[in-house]
Amino acid sequence: MEVHKTFTSMTRTVSSTSLRERLSSLSSLTATPLNPVANLHAQIEFVPSKIPRKRRLQTLAVAIWSTTIIWHVFPVPETHEAPFTLSSFPPLWPLLAAYWIWIAYVDKSPEHGGRLSPWFRSLRFWRYFADYYPASFLKTCDLPPDRPYVFGYHPHGIIGMGAICTFATESTGFSAAFPGIVPHLLTLASNFRVPFYRDIILAMGVCSVSKQSCSNILKGGPGQAITIVVGGAAESLSAHPGTADLTLRKRLGFIKIAIQHGADLVPVFSFGENDIFQQMPNDKGTTLYTLQKKFQNVFGFTLPLFHGRGLLNYNLGLMPYRRRIVAVIGQPIHVVQCDKPTLEEVIHVQQQYIDELMRYVARPSSPRRPVVLSPCRPIAAAGRSLTLRIAGPCRIWNTYKDEFAKTRLRELNIVE
């Protein structure tokens, strides 16, 4: 018996040592200056029992929203398909039938500005949600409500929590900072086919990102604004802590929309958006990346393999980490309206947009004015004056990176 016990003990010791060595080697490969919790340990780090009530409410708010998103993405009969569960009660059949008809044939709100509810956007729930990270935005200049706007949000991140806080709720005080501006965060039309979830995001002012939807909103008159997370699904695959790899060069649609409606372009860079989740390594050329791109080509969206923290632990789960998010709202680029801009004109305006987002120019001592671009003029004739006009404004990334991206692993990079 003693021999058996000794042998068993030795076996356990060897197994434990082997596990520690493997975890140690994994930690050395994945460690970053941000110290992501992806370096899993043999024991889960649970949340302490004594935590202020306010922090518990913040965590609960994020957990509820994260669960809502998970239910929306991964179809679970008991949750995601709640209407089918309700259909087991015959008295509800008429109501459910009317609701389905309303969604499929009657309600065109996603294409016509949504059903924005100031009351819903101002719920205290959203304040707890934003304070969890915490999320905030930096206003670099005023935006007069006498014209429409197109906000370009970068980077996409895994989910875009900063975009939700800033443009889909009043948790960060957007309407107070920019009175008269009515923001509409845009998302895929497929999100509006999910019962009940669609009604929540419609009340937040979220609309479809289709061309027709953009046009309908911007035609609403001065002060109407759309926010497009420019990188989309492709950029979510590049969302790793400490990096800022943007998918922007081949994104011309939002530039063209702005020109056609004479809407000012406003670049927004969200520092910390990529830091709130840890994604599995998926460099270009790897099997994982190839599969994710094929999935995107088939379904129109992709599924990054990521993790964060849990509701009751700090090591593993699908909730985002508590890491600061600061969305810097840059200077507006005033674009003269043109119904049919050429490709060269669109690319030219896009380059000015990229310059505003990336390049550094010292802050001027005088009050800053909007950058003025006139895409309908001949490029050769306007080139010199355009260069002079854009020389004054500060550039978002290089101006604020040392303040809000101190733990970055590399500089901002436009990969596509």
N, C-alpha and C positions, 0 to 999 in steps of 0.2 A: 504493500500500500504506500509505503514511504517513497519507494522508487517511482511509483505512478504519480504521486503528488509532485515530486520533484520534476519529473518530465513535463507534467502539465504546466507547472509554474514556469519552467524554462521556455516552453512553447509560447506561452502568453507574453513573456518578456521579449522574446525575439520578434513576435508579431507587433508588439507595441513599438519596439525600437525601429522596426522597418517602416511602420506607419509614420513615426516622427521624422525619419529621414526623408521619406517621400514628400511629406508636407513641407519640410524645410527646403527641399530642392524646388518645390512649386513656388514657395514664397520668394525665393531668390530670382525666379524667372518673371514673376508678375508684380514684384514690388515697384511702387512708384512714389514720388515725393508726396502724393496725396494720401499714401498709406491706405489703399482701398481695403475694405473688409473682405475682398475676394480671397485674401490669403487665409483660408479657412483653418481653424485650429481643431484639435480633437474634441474640444468642449465648446458648446455654444455659449456665447456671452449674453446672458439674459438681462433684461431691463431691471434695474433696482426697484424695490417696492416703494421707496419714498421719492416721488417725483412731484413737482408742483402741479396743481390741478390745471393750470393754463397750458402747460406742456402736454399733459394728457389729452386735453381737448384738441390741441394742434395735431397731435398724432392721430387721434380718432378721425378728424376731418380728412386728413390725407389718406387714411386707411379706407374710409368710405368711398372717396373718389377713385382711388386705385382699384378697389374692388369693382366699382362700376365699369371702369375701363376694361378690366380683365373679363368680366361677364360679357361685355360687348364684343371683345375680340375672340374669346373662346366660348363657343356655344355650349352651355350647360342647360339641360332641359328644365331644371328646377329654378333657374334664375334668368338666363339670357332669353329664354323663350317663355317668359311669364304668361303672355297671352294664351299660349297653348295649355298651360296649367289651369288658367282661369276658365278655359273652354270646357273643363270637366264639370262646370256648374251650368246646367241648362238655362237657368234664369238670366245668365249673363250673355247668352248667345246674341241677342239683338244688339246689345251695346258693343260687343266685340266685332260683330259684322259691320256695324256703322263706323267703328274706329278704323277697320281695315280699308273700307271704302274711302274714308276721309284721307288716309295716308296715301293710298294708291292713285286716287283720281281727283280729289278735291283740293287738298292742301298744297299750295305752291309756295309756301313761305320760305323754304330753303333757297329758292331762286329769286325771291323778291324782298330781301332784307330781313327775313326772319321775324320773330315775334319778341323783340327785345323788351325785357321787363326791368326797369330801373330798380324796382323793389327786390326782385329776385337776385340781381347782380350785387345788391348792397347787403345781402344777408350776412349776419355775423359769422356764419359758417365759413364764408370765403375769407374773412379776416383771419380766422384760425388757420385756414388752409395756407395762406400766404406767409403768415408769421412762423410757420413750421420751418421753413428753409433758413432764413427768411428771404422773401422775394420782394424786390422793389424796382423802381426805375429811376433813371437820371435824366432830367429834362435839360437839354442843352440850349434850347431857344423856344420862343413862343411860336405857336401855330395858329395863325388867324383863321377863324371859321368862315371865311368868305370864299372858300374853294374846296373841292374834294381832295382826298389824299389816298395814296397807296403806300402803306407801310410794308417794307420788306424785312421779315424777321429772320435772324441768323443767330446761332445755328439751330437746326431742327431738334437736336438731342434725340433721346429715345422716344419721348412722348411730347415734349414741348410744354412742360409745366409753367415755365416763365411766361410763355405767350398766353396761357390761360389766365394766370394771375393778373397780367397787365392789361390785356385787351378783351377778355371775356367776363371779367368781374370788376367790381369797384374796390377790391381789397387793397390795391396800391394807390388809389385816388386818381385814376386817369382823368375822369370827367372834371374833377376839381382843378387839376393842373392844366387841362386843355378844354376850357368851357366852349360849348358849341360844336365840339367834334363828337360825332357818333361813330364809335368803332364797331366793326364787324370782323371777327376772326373767322377765317375761311377754312374749311376742311373738305374731305372727300364726300361726294354725294352719297356713297354707300352708308355713311353714318346716319343718314336720315331715313334709312329703311328699317332701323331697329326700333321697335315699339317702345314707348315711354322714354327711352334714352334720348330719342330725337326731340321730344318735348322739353327735356331739360336743357339741351344745348341751344335750342331755338330761343328759350327764355333768356339765355346768356348772350343773345345777339349773334350767335354763330350761324353762318350760312354756307352754302355750297361754294366750292372753289371753281365751278364751271365758268366759262367765258360769259355766258348769258347772265349768270348771277352777278358777276363783277360789273357788267355793264348796267344792269338794272339798279344796283346800289349806287354807283357813281352818278347815274342820271338823276338820282334823288335830289341833287342840288348841293349848294355849299354846305360844308361841314360833314358830309357823308365820307366815311373812311373805311377802307378794307385793309385787313392785315393778312398777308400771304406768307406762310412759312416756306420760303423759297426753295430750300434744299429738298424738301419732301422725303419720300421713303428712301431714296438713294443716299441721302445725307445721314439718315439715321444709322446706317451701317458703319459710318465713320465716327460715331459718337463714343469717344473714349475719354476718360478723365485726363485733364492736362493738355488736350489737343483742341484744335479749331480747324478742322478740314472741311471746307465749304464746297458744295456743289452749286456753282453759280454761273460759270462761263456759258453753259448751254441753256440757261434759263432766260429766255427772251420774252416769253408771253406776258409777264407782269409789266415789263417795260413798255411793250406795245400797247397794252391796255391803258397805261397811264398817259401815253402820248395821245391816243385816240380820244380820251375824255378830258385832256388838259388837266390831269390830276397831278399834284406835286408828289414826287417820290421821296419817301423818308426812310433811310436805312436805320435799322435797329439791330444792335449787336447785344446779345444776352450773355454776359460773362457768368460762368458757372452752370450753364444749361447742360453741358456735356459731363459735368462732374457728379451729378446726383444718382447715376446708375453706373454699374460696372458691367461692361460687355465682354463676352468671350472673344479672344483673339481671332480676328477674321480678316487678315490682310488679303489684298487682292492676289488672286492665284490660288488661294487655299480652297479646299473642298467645301468648307462651310460657306465661304463667300460666294462661290459658284452656285451652290444650292439656293442661297438666299436671293441672288439675282434672278435665277430662273423662277423662283416663287413670285418675285415682284413682277416679272414679265407676264405671268399667267393671271395673277389676281389683282394687279395694280397697286399692291402694298406689300411690305415685307415684314418679317418677324425677327427682329434682332434677338439673339440669345443673351439675356442680361439677368442680373439680379441686383438687389439692393439689401435692405434690412427687413426685418419682420416686425409685426405689431408688438411682440413681447421679447424680441432679441435684437441685437445689433449686428449679427453675423450674416444672416441669410433670409431672404424673403423677396417680395415683389414691391415693397414700398421704397420710395426714394430715400437717399441719405439726407441728413440735415446739413446741407451745404448751401452757402449763400448764392443767390441769383440776383444779378443786377442787370437790368435791360437799359442800355444807353440809347436813348432816342436822339438820333443825329439831326443835322440840319436838313430842311426840305430842299429838294432840287426842283426848281420851278421849270416845268416843261410846257412849251407853247403847244396848244392843241393842233393836231393834224390827223385828218380822217384816215389817210392811207400813207403812213410812213414807210419808207423803203427799208430794206434789211440793213443797209449801210448806216442809215440814220438811227435805227434801233440799237445797233451795235455801238455806235458812237455814244449814245446816251448811257448805255450799259457801262461803258468804260468810265464815264464820269461818276456813275453810281459806285463802281468798285473803288475808284480813287477816294471817294468820300468815306467809304467803309474802311479802307486800309491805310492809305498813305498819310504820313505825318507832316503837318504844317503847324508851326507854332501858333498858339492862340493869339489873335489880334487884340490890341488894347481897346479898339473901338468896338461898339456893339456889332454883333454878327448879323449878316443879312443872308437871305436864302440864296443858294446857288442858282443861277439862271441859265437854262439851256434852251436853245431854239432849234429843235431837230428838223424843222421843215425848211430851214435855210440850207443852201449848199454847204456841204461839209468843208470844202476847201476855203470858202469865204468866212465861215464861222469859226474855224479852228483856232486862230490866234486869239480872238476875243474870248472864246470859251476858256482857253488856258489861263488868261488873265483873271477871269471871273472866279475860277475855282481855286485860286492861289491862297485866298484868305482863310477859309474855314478849317477848323481843326479836324483831323481824321480820327475816327472813333477808336480803331484798334490800337494804334501806336500811342494815342494820347492817354488811354485809360488802362492799358494792359498791365503796367507796373503797379497800378492801384487795385485792380480787380482780378488779375490773373497772375498773381505772384508765384503760384505753384505750377505754372505751365511747363510742359515738357518741350514744346517747340512753338515756333511762331505760327500765326495764322497762315493757312495755305489753301489756295483754291485748286482743288484736285480735278474738277471737271467743269 
